Amino acid sequence: MSVLVPLLIGVVYVLLSSLIPEPHRRPFNAIMVAGAGAAYLSGGGLGVGEVLFTSVMALVAYRGLTSWRFIGLGWLLHTAWDVVHHLRGEPILPFDHGSSFGCAICDPVIALWCLAGGPSFGTMTGWLRQSVWIGRRIRTR
C-alpha cells in the first residue's frame, strides 16, 4: 500500500496535467516543479542546504519553461531530495513519517512523463492502443 498509493497519485497527476492544452501544459509543470523544490523549505531540517536546493530547483524550473527535459530533471532531483529526507527522518509532512518515501515513489512517474515530452492524454491513449495492438499481434504469431 505504501508504494501503490504514491504510484497512483503520480499517474493521476500525469493524467490530469496531460489534459491541460498546450502551450499552457509545460509552463504549468515548470511552476509545479518549482513549488516542489520549495516543499521542504520551512522545516526540512537540512538548514542552508534547503535554500541551496530551492535555488537549484528555481533555476531548473526556469529552464523548464522552454524544456520538458529540465522539468523531468527537476522531478528527479526532487526524488533524490525526498530520499535524503526520508533517510534522515525529516519527512515532507511532519505528521506522516512515510511522506518523503511516498513522494520519492510518485515523483519519478511524473519525471518519466515529462522526459517523454509531457504528451497529451490523447497521445498517451494512442500509444497504449498501439502497444496493446502490437502485443496482440506478436502473441498470435
C-alpha positions as CSV (number, residue, x, y, z in Angstrom):
1,M,0.0,0.0,0.0
2,S,2.9,2.4,0.8
3,V,4.0,2.1,-2.8
4,L,0.7,1.7,-4.6
5,V,-0.9,5.0,-3.4
6,P,2.1,7.2,-4.4
7,L,2.2,5.5,-7.8
8,L,-1.5,6.1,-8.2
9,I,-1.0,9.8,-7.2
10,G,1.7,10.1,-9.9
11,V,-0.5,8.6,-12.5
12,V,-3.4,10.8,-11.6
13,Y,-1.2,13.9,-11.7
14,V,0.1,12.9,-15.2
15,L,-3.5,12.2,-16.5
16,L,-4.9,15.5,-15.2
17,S,-1.9,17.5,-16.2
18,S,-2.0,16.0,-19.7
19,L,-5.5,17.4,-20.1
20,I,-4.1,21.0,-19.9
21,P,-3.9,22.2,-23.5
22,E,-0.6,23.3,-25.0
23,P,1.0,25.9,-24.9
24,H,0.0,26.0,-21.2
25,R,0.9,22.5,-20.1
26,R,4.7,23.0,-20.0
27,P,4.7,26.3,-18.1
28,F,2.2,24.9,-15.6
29,N,4.5,21.9,-14.9
30,A,7.5,24.2,-14.6
31,I,5.7,26.1,-11.9
32,M,4.7,22.8,-10.2
33,V,8.3,21.6,-10.1
34,A,9.5,25.0,-8.7
35,G,6.9,24.6,-6.0
36,A,8.1,21.1,-5.3
37,G,11.6,22.5,-4.9
38,A,10.4,24.7,-2.1
39,A,8.4,22.0,-0.3
40,Y,10.9,21.3,2.4
41,L,11.9,25.0,2.9
42,S,10.1,25.8,6.1
43,G,11.2,22.8,8.2
44,G,13.1,20.3,6.2
45,G,15.9,20.0,8.7
46,L,18.9,20.5,6.3
47,G,19.5,24.1,7.1
48,V,21.2,26.1,4.4
49,G,21.0,23.0,2.2
50,E,17.3,23.6,1.8
51,V,17.9,27.1,0.5
52,L,20.6,25.9,-1.9
53,F,18.3,23.1,-3.2
54,T,15.4,25.6,-3.6
55,S,17.7,27.8,-5.6
56,V,18.8,25.0,-7.9
57,M,15.2,23.9,-8.4
58,A,14.2,27.5,-9.3
59,L,16.9,27.6,-12.0
60,V,15.8,24.2,-13.3
61,A,12.1,25.3,-13.3
62,Y,13.1,28.5,-15.2
63,R,14.8,26.4,-17.8
64,G,11.7,24.1,-17.8
65,L,9.6,27.0,-19.1
66,T,11.1,26.1,-22.5
67,S,12.2,22.5,-22.0
68,W,10.4,19.3,-20.8
69,R,13.8,17.8,-20.1
70,F,14.5,20.3,-17.4
71,I,11.1,19.7,-15.8
72,G,11.8,16.0,-15.8
73,L,15.3,16.7,-14.3
74,G,13.7,18.7,-11.6
75,W,11.4,15.9,-10.6
76,L,14.3,13.5,-10.5
77,L,16.3,16.0,-8.3
78,H,13.3,16.2,-6.0
79,T,13.2,12.4,-5.9
80,A,16.8,12.4,-4.6
81,W,16.0,15.1,-2.1
82,D,13.0,13.1,-0.9
83,V,15.3,10.1,-0.3
84,V,17.7,12.2,1.7
85,H,14.9,13.5,3.8
86,H,13.4,10.0,4.3
87,L,16.8,8.6,5.4
88,R,17.3,11.5,7.8
89,G,13.8,11.1,9.3
90,E,12.8,14.6,8.2
91,P,9.6,13.9,6.2
92,I,7.9,16.4,3.9
93,L,4.8,16.2,6.1
94,P,5.9,16.2,9.7
95,F,2.8,14.3,10.8
96,D,3.4,11.5,8.2
97,H,6.7,9.7,8.7
98,G,6.4,8.0,5.3
99,S,5.5,11.0,3.3
100,S,9.0,11.6,1.8
101,F,9.2,8.0,0.9
102,G,5.9,8.2,-0.9
103,C,7.0,11.4,-2.7
104,A,10.1,9.6,-3.8
105,I,7.9,6.9,-5.4
106,C,5.5,9.4,-7.0
107,D,8.0,11.9,-8.5
108,P,9.7,9.5,-11.0
109,V,6.3,8.7,-12.5
110,I,5.9,12.4,-13.2
111,A,9.5,12.7,-14.3
112,L,9.1,9.9,-16.9
113,W,6.1,11.7,-18.4
114,C,8.0,15.0,-18.6
115,L,11.0,13.3,-20.1
116,A,8.7,11.9,-22.8
117,G,7.7,15.4,-23.7
118,G,4.6,15.8,-21.5
119,P,2.3,14.2,-24.1
120,S,-1.4,14.9,-24.1
121,F,-3.9,12.3,-22.8
122,G,-4.9,11.6,-26.4
123,T,-1.3,10.8,-27.4
124,M,-0.9,8.6,-24.4
125,T,-4.0,6.6,-25.2
126,G,-2.9,6.2,-28.8
127,W,0.5,4.8,-27.6
128,L,-1.4,2.5,-25.3
129,R,-3.7,1.2,-28.0
130,Q,-0.8,0.8,-30.4
131,S,1.3,-1.2,-27.8
132,V,-1.7,-3.4,-27.0
133,W,-2.3,-4.0,-30.7
134,I,1.4,-4.8,-31.2
135,G,1.3,-7.1,-28.2
136,R,-1.7,-9.0,-29.6
137,R,-0.1,-9.3,-33.0
138,I,3.1,-10.7,-31.5
139,R,1.2,-13.3,-29.4
140,T,-0.9,-14.5,-32.3
141,R,2.1,-15.4,-34.4
